[in-house]
C-alpha cells in the first residue's frame, strides 16, 4: 500500500513542515513530496475513470473475467481518491476514516487481482467453469478487506502517519503484518500460479499440433488472448510496491535517518495502482480506440435505434383504390400491391404441396 507516508505535517503551525526531515518550514522537499503525491493520485484517478468509460463504451463487461476487471477498476478508483484527500489530518474521526478508507480499498484492489489469477487458474489448469463463483468472489473481495482494515481501527492504531493517515509510527509491526507481508506473499503466490498457467497453456498448444482444425485453432487463439493481459497484474503490484517496501525497511532500521530519494520514490509509486492497471488493461484495448472505432462505439451506444419486434399475421386486402391521404392506422389490414385493372381469379381451394 505504500500507504503510511514519510511526510509528517505539523498541524500546530501555520505553515506545513516535514518534521521527519527535521526541515525548515520552507524546505523544498516537503513541497515536492506533497505535489508528487497529489499528482500521482490524480493520474490514477483519471486513468481509472477513463478505463471505466472505455469498458462501458466497448461493452467489455459480459464475461466473468471482464466483470472482475470492472470491480478491480472500481476498487482502484476509490483507492486513488484516498491519495488526493488532502494532507495529514490531526488525530480524530476524520483521520481514522481516511486511514480506514485507504487500507480497505488497497486491500480490495489486491484481493481482486488475486481472484482474477485464481479464476484463470481454475479455468485453464483445472478446467473448471467458474460462472457460478461470481457471488462468492464478491463476498471475498469486499469482505476480507473489511476485516483487515477494521482490525487497526478497533485497536486504535490509526493516526497521522505521513502525508495522509494510516497506521502510526509506533506500530511498525502492524504495518508489516496488515499490509506488506501479506502483499508480497500473495504476489509470490500469484507469480507461481501464472508460471503454472503458462506452462499448462504451452503444453496444450503443442498437443494441438497436427492437421488443421478450425475449432482447435479458435481455442488456441482464445487461450492466448485470455492469458496475455491478465498475467501482468501481479507484475504491476510488484513494481508499484517495491519502493514503499524498501523505504519502510530503511525507516524501521534507521527511524531517525530518512532518505529523501527513497521517500520520493515511495510517494511516487504508492498511488499508481490505478494508473498501472489502466495501462495493463489498455494493452489489448488501445488498438480499438482509433477515431473510427470510437465513433462506431459511440454511435452504437447512443444512437442505435434498432427495434426487434414480433411479427403478427394480418388480413391481406387487395384493392383497386389506394387512399394515400389516409392517416388512419385503425385498420388491421395490409395492402400488398395495387393495380387499377387487377382481377382475382378464383382458383378454388388450395392444394397441399
N, C-alpha and C positions, 0 to 999 in steps of 0.2 A: 504494500500500500504505500510505502514510502510516505507515510502519512503523518507521522509526527515530524515536525519540521524544525530544522535547526535555526529558526529565526525567532528570537524572543522579543516581544514588543512590550515596552514599559508603558502601561496604561495610566500611570500616575503622572506622567509627564505630558506636556503639551505637544511635544514632538516625539515621534517614534524613534527607537534606537534598538540596535541589535546587541543586547547585553551579552549574548553568548560570545561575541567577538570582542567584548569589552571596548566597544567603539564609541566615538563621539556621536551625538545626535545626528550630525550631518554626514556621517560616514557613507560613502557611496555604496558599500557592499549591502547595506540594509535595503537601500532603494532598488538596487539591481535584483536582489532576491525577490522582493515583493512584486516587481514588474514582471519578472520571468514567470513567477508562479501564476499571476493573473493571465499572462499571455498564453501559456501552455494550457491552462484550464479553459480559456476561451476558445482556443483552437479545437480542443477536444469536444467542447460543447457544440460548436458549429459543425464539426465533422459528423457527430452523432445525428444531429438534426438533418443534415444533408443525406446521410445514409438512410435514415427512416423515410425521407421523402422519395429517394430512389427506389427503395423497397416497395413503397406504396405505388409509385408510378409504374414500375415494371411488374407489379403483381407477383413479387417474389416472396410469397407468404403462404404457399399452398401445402408443401410437404412439411413433415415434422422437422426435418433439418433446417428448413428455411424459417419456420416459426421459432425455433430455438435461437437462430441468429438474430431475429427480431427482438426476442427477450433479452439477449445479451446486449444489444444496442440500447435498449431502454435502460437497462441497469447502468451501462457506461455513461449514458446521458445524465442520469441523476447523480452519478458519481462525480462527473465533471462540474455539476452545479456546486458541490461542496467545495471545490477548489477555488471558486470565484465568489464565495460567500462574503469575503472580506478578510480583514486582519484578525489576529487573535483576540478573542473576547475574554473579559475577566471571568473569574470563577463564578459560575451560576448556571441557571437553567439553559440559557442560550448557548453557552459554551458546551454544556453537556449534550445538547441537541445536535450541535454541529459535529461533535466527536462521534456521537452515535450514528448520525447520518453517513458520515464518511466511512466508518467501519462497516456499516450494513451494506452499502452499495458497492464497496470494494469487494466484500465477500460475495455478494450476489453475482457480480461480473465474473469472479473467479470460478464460482460453482457452475455457472452456465458454460464456461469454457470446458470444465471437467466433464459436464454432462454431454456436451457435443462430442467430445472424444469418446466417452463411454458408449454413446448411441452409435457412433460409427464403428466401434469395435464389435458391438453386438450384431450390427448389420452385416459386416464384411467378414469377420473372423468366425463368429458363432453362427452366422446365417439365421439370426432371429429377427422376426418382424417386430417393430417397436412402436407402431402407431398407437397402441393401447397404453403406452407408457407416458403419454403426454401429461396427464394429471399428476401421476407420481413425480415426474420431473419437476413440475411447478411447485409441488409441496416441498421437495428437497431444496430447490433453488432459492425459494423465498423463506423457507423455514429454518434451515441451518444458519444462514447469516443472521437471522433474528436472534437465535440462541447465542452465537458468537459475539454479536455486538452488544447484547444485553448484559453479558457477564461483567465486563468492566464498569458498566453503568451501575449495576446493583452493588458492586464492590466499592464504588466511589473513586475509581481510578482515572476517570476522565477529568481533563482540565487543560489550561493553556500549555501547549507543547510545541510552540514554534509559530510559524506563520498562520496556523489555524489550530484548533483544539483537537487533541487526541489523548492517548494515554500519557500521563505526566512523566517527567524525567525521573521521578522517584520510584517508578515501577518498570524498569527496563526489562525485567524478566517477563512481564506481561506483554510487552511489545513483541518480543520474540515468540512467546507462547501463543498469543492470539493471532499473529499475522505471519511473521517471517518464516518460522519453522514449518507451519502448515503450507505456506505458499510454495516454498522450494521443494518440499516433499511431494506436493501434488504436481509441480512442474516436472520433476524427475519421473514420476509415475506416468504422466501423460506422454513424455518422450518415449518411454518404454512401450507404451500402448501403440503409439504411431509407428515405432520401429517394427512391431509385430504386424500391424495392419499393412504396412508397405511390403513386408516380406510375403505375407499371405497373398496380397494382390499381385505381386510379381510372379509367384508360383502359379496362380490361376491363369495369368496371361500367357505364360509359357505352355501351360497344359492345353490351351486353346489353339495352339498351332496346328495346322493341317489344312484340309480343304476348306474353301471359303463357306462360311455360314453366316447369313445376314444377322440372325438373332444373336449369335455369339459375338460378332463384331459390335453390335449395338451394346451388348453388356460390357464389353471391354471399354468402349468409349464412356459409357455411363459410370463405370467404376473409376476410371481415371479422373473424370470431371468431379466426382463426389469427393475424392481424396484431396485433390490439388489445393483448393482454397482452405479447407478445414485444418490441414496439417500445420499451418503457420501460426495458429492461435497460441499454442504453448510457447513457441519461439518469441512471440510478441510479449508475453508476460515475462519471460526470462530477460529480454532486453531492457524492458522498462523498469524492472525490479532489481537489477544487479547493482546499480549505483546507490540506490537507497540502502541496500543491504551493506555494501562496503562502508558507506558513511556511518550507518548505525553501529557497525562493528568497531569502527575507529572511535566513535563517540563513547562507546562502552569501555574501551581500553584507555582512552585519553579524554575524559569528560571535560577537562579544563583547557584543552588544546584543540579546538575545532579547526578544520582546514577549509578555507573558503572555496577552493575549486571543487572539493567533494560536496560541500554544501550546495553549491550552484548546480552541479550535476544531479544531485538528489532532487532539488526543487524543479529542475528542468524535466526530468524523466518521470517523476511520480504521477503527474496528472495526465500522462499521454496515452492511457489505456484506450480512451475513446477514439483518439486520432489514429492510433495504430490499428485498432480493429477496423476502422473505416478503410484504411489503406489495404488491409488484407482482404476485406470484402470486395474492394474495388478492383482487385487483380483480375477478376472474371467479369467485371461489370463495366469498366471504362470503355471497352470495345463497343458496348451497346449505347454509349452516351454521345454518339455523333449527333449533329444537328438534325439530320433526317430521322434518326432513331428517337430522339427526344420529341420531335414534332409528332411522329406517329403515335408515340406512347401517350402524349398529352391529348391528342385527338381521340384516341381510343378511350382514355379515362374520362374526358369531359364532354366530348361531342358525339359519342356513339349513341344514336337514337334508334338502333335496331330493335325491333319488336318481334318476338316469336309468339305467334298466336295459334289458336286451334282452328282447323278448317271445319266449317259447318256446311253440310249439304243443303241446298235450297232448291225451290222450284225453278224451272227454266221457262222463260217466256219468249216465244218467237213473235215478232210484231212487225207490222208494216209501218207504223208511225213511231218515231222515236222522239220523245219530248225532251229536247236538250236543255230546255229552260227550267225544268222542274228541279227544285232543291229538296224535294221530299225524300227522306230516307225511310219512310214508314213501310213501304212495300218490301216484302221479303223475297222478291224475285230477282233473278239475274237475267239481263239481256245479253244473249250470246252474240248475235250479229243482226244486222238489218239489211233487208233487200226490198225495194219497193214492189218488185214483181215476184216475190217469193211465194211458192206454192208447196205445201207439205203434202206428200203422198202418203196414203195410208198403206203401210206395208204389212199390216196385220200384226199378230203377236210376235214378239222377239223369240228367236230360236236360240237354244243353248248352244254355245260353241264349245 
